[in-house]
Amino acid sequence: MSENKEPHVAKFVYDFTEGNKDLKDLLGGKGANLAEMTNLGLPVPPGFTITTDACKVYLDSGEEPAALRDEVSAHLDALEQRMGKKLGQADDPLLVSVRSGAKFSMPGMMDTVLNIGLSDKSVQGLAQQAGDDRFAWDSYRRLIQMFGKTVLGVDGDFFEEALDKAKEAKKVTVDTDLEAADLKKLVTAFKKIVKKEAGRDFPQDPREQMDLAIHAVFDSWNTDRAKLYRRQERIPGDLGTAVNVCSMVFGNLGPDSGTGVAFTRDPASGHQGVYGDYLQNAQGEDVVAGIRNTVPLAELEQIDKKSYDQLMQIMETLENHYKDLCDIEFTIERGQLWMLQTRVGKRTAGAAFRIATQLVDQGLIDEAEALQRVTGAQLAQLMFPRFDEDAKVAQVGRGIAASPGAAVGKAVFDSYTAVKWSRSGEKVILVRRETNPDDLDGMIAAEGILTSRGGKTSHAAVVARGMGKTCVCGAEELEVDTKRRRMTVPGGHVVEEGDLISIDGSSGKVYLGEVPVVPSPVVEYFEGRMHAGANDADELVEAVHRIMAFADRKRRLRVRANADNAEDALRARRFGAQGIGLCRTEHMFLGDRRELVERLILADTEAEREESLKALLPLQKQDFVELFSAMDGLPVTIRLLDPPLHEFLPDITELSVRVALAESRQEPHENELRLLQAVHRLHEQNPMLGLRGVRLGLVIPGLFTMQVRAIAEAAAERKNAKGDPRAEIMIPLVGTVQELEIVREEADQVVAEVEAATGVELKLSIGTMIELPRAALTAGQIAEAAEFFSFGTNDLTQTVWGFSRDDVEASFFTAYLEKGIFGVSPFETIDKDGVGSLVKLAAEAGRRTRPDLKLGVCGEHGGDPESVHFFHQVGLDYVSCSPFRIPVARLEAGRAAITANGSDHR
């Protein structure tokens, strides 16, 4: 007997009356929220949802579940009885939409088909029932167009070209000016396109239309654009999509009908008010596609006050119920308002912070929930520079401020060029009349998106906001010609492909050339140069301040900085750093000290080596005095010299040329020759795994002891000056406890000598970096000689994966990301299963040996939002990151503490 691979579920289809908003895993976001609105008694057209479980079976096996057809039939029968008409019947047809709906919103990425049930026969009945021939034939041409493209795979340009020809023949510019006879001819043309391009007739059986549309929605889960979007947004690929079958209501029945999208608050700024777009005599895709320019939602009050008032009341109900910004799709059919969708709306970073604090003030959510409503990634966006409004630049247009930011780049007019130029290192702005889901890869590659059509709810705006990408939409005065790859601006100036333009997603302004940028007000706040006040920027700063204050109160993880000099340390402290988690001393050996390092490397005798180290000692000491002064009272972890010594010598090729030239000219070149010999002597095939870190300290006598002496003397000097230095000495690249014991013994002796010489008691802790798999696996032994561990996750990732970061990111990481081997680069977010397992193992083993062992991380992962949550979970004491990322780490550490307490509100 064969094993049944279908999931064990009670059923695959739920009526809208059966679900609720908490069933997103099963019903998808759209289906769950349609059910929730139905339960609230809002005007939702009747329908039913096919579950994500059914989709998973279909995608796994290539066939729908055996029980699905009968369940769909039963629910369709019930829908027909409720509506008093049958799907596609000739006289008065029931029509339905078939729409996708995954757990997480993926705007425009998957498929929808409207007007299912129309045929050559039923279109006549629809016309008679509606008393409107034009409406019926318009609905039929829409069905053939959407079905042909979505279900049968016909290139949508064929339909668009036929529609353009029909408008040209009629001498009109918009499709609403086409009459019934024109649309009837268009239906015939569309059917011919389907026959030619798909190799079959457009199906006349309404049930066949519905079944094929359901399968097409299932299939759309795995389209290239959907997979790309999921990778971009880190949405799991195994969730599948639900399918919503909903009785049609029509916004294209004339001037008393229409369709729109509304937000309960402005998704760009977070301000309360009436926000959205409305389009008379239209169906839903006309709004989001940006094909026709909409009117602001506020104008609906003059067009249809009854529907407007009802919509405002419903929006208030939904926001209070969901306790968040809601994104709403609606249709008005001859004065009757219908709700087609609601979801917690995507918003810009600034709006996220403002809305979170507004909802706290209104008593709808508490501070813990507010903290979960924002992310470190959003905070990072707010810290990007913005345009200098006082700059003398040529403004050439203005559109709708759809997604904030200051983006500068070369104008490109298609996604292929955007990706190609971006991969070559160019910064680009994607310019389109309107975007569609096929433009996603270009939108990701671009610095920003500019469209001449569409509003805040168009495809470009919604997707850009979700990605945190700068976007200006609906800049009508700009004439975009994608075929000739140019844009004409008012006054006749032509912007050719490759010309620099700048777009401001906060104001909607479009400029020629490059506009200078100024610091973000949020950065100025962290720098202590801006405080809350009355203007818009100050409102944002106040919202950030409140949420950061709560995050700091809640977090357990401390946040330190990676800083190598006093200037960086002071900035880090202003940004909220609670110490330095990584000071890379090799950065202090560069510049005018390179000659001293060269002398050290070239030393032939012990006396020469001692002389070089003696010259370096006071310089190193002064480095640490300045660092301890900047971070007085806070811990400073100093890593002893880590990279291979040959990195401090000239490039081997450049030096070889210099020696060869000197020899050919018979010029003196003794020093260059000695340098070249040293470069050859120290050259390694794989320096990352060669003579570096602790190995240098063991092989080059006096190197590490010089650094330890400099640290100890600097600490003693600061103590004598009534300072409070808290130095921690970190030994890099340890793989065995014996290495650490040898270095530690020498270090302890040096510290004792300095204490005896200065009369100052020094409490310097000594620990190590865990950056090799062996170190992680033997952490229990290493902890016997270490007072702290700092996980160097950059090198640990390289050694666990067998990757050379400098090589692999440019060679094959793109392919690995595209093929789904990585969801994200392991150098960006920690690989929890591999590298993370070693971190957890080492932390636990280290603390079994030494319960008071201090644990931190100082790789790039220390400032990555997702990684911060992992480090909280495994019990580290602190994360360390670059100064600019400190606020992000602070915020995420607070969110991690709440999540760990069981309050994950994702």
HUGIHU-V555187 format. One record per helix or strand of 3 or more residues. SS is the DSSP state (H for helix, E for strand). FROM is the first residue (numbers start at 1). TO is the last residue. If there is no record, write none. Layout:
ss=SS from=FROM to=TO
ss=SS from=FROM to=TO
//
This chain:
ss=E from=13 to=15
ss=H from=24 to=39
ss=E from=47 to=50
ss=H from=52 to=61
ss=H from=68 to=83
ss=E from=96 to=102
ss=E from=112 to=116
ss=H from=122 to=130
ss=H from=133 to=150
ss=H from=156 to=170
ss=H from=175 to=177
ss=H from=180 to=198
ss=H from=206 to=220
ss=H from=224 to=233
ss=E from=241 to=247
ss=E from=258 to=265
ss=E from=272 to=280
ss=H from=284 to=288
ss=H from=297 to=303
ss=H from=305 to=322
ss=E from=326 to=333
ss=E from=336 to=344
ss=H from=349 to=361
ss=H from=367 to=372
ss=H from=376 to=382
ss=E from=394 to=398
ss=E from=400 to=403
ss=E from=406 to=412
ss=H from=415 to=423
ss=E from=428 to=432
ss=H from=437 to=445
ss=E from=448 to=451
ss=H from=459 to=467
ss=E from=470 to=473
ss=E from=479 to=481
ss=E from=486 to=488
ss=E from=494 to=496
ss=E from=500 to=504
ss=E from=509 to=512
ss=H from=521 to=526
ss=H from=536 to=554
ss=E from=558 to=562
ss=H from=566 to=574
ss=E from=579 to=584
ss=H from=585 to=589
ss=H from=591 to=602
ss=H from=606 to=630
ss=E from=635 to=639
ss=H from=645 to=648
ss=H from=652 to=664
ss=H from=670 to=682
ss=H from=687 to=689
ss=H from=694 to=699
ss=H from=703 to=720
ss=E from=726 to=731
ss=H from=737 to=758
ss=E from=765 to=770
ss=H from=773 to=777
ss=H from=779 to=782
ss=E from=788 to=791
ss=H from=793 to=801
ss=H from=805 to=811
ss=H from=813 to=818
ss=H from=835 to=849
ss=E from=854 to=857
ss=H from=860 to=863
ss=H from=865 to=873
ss=E from=878 to=882
ss=H from=883 to=900
//
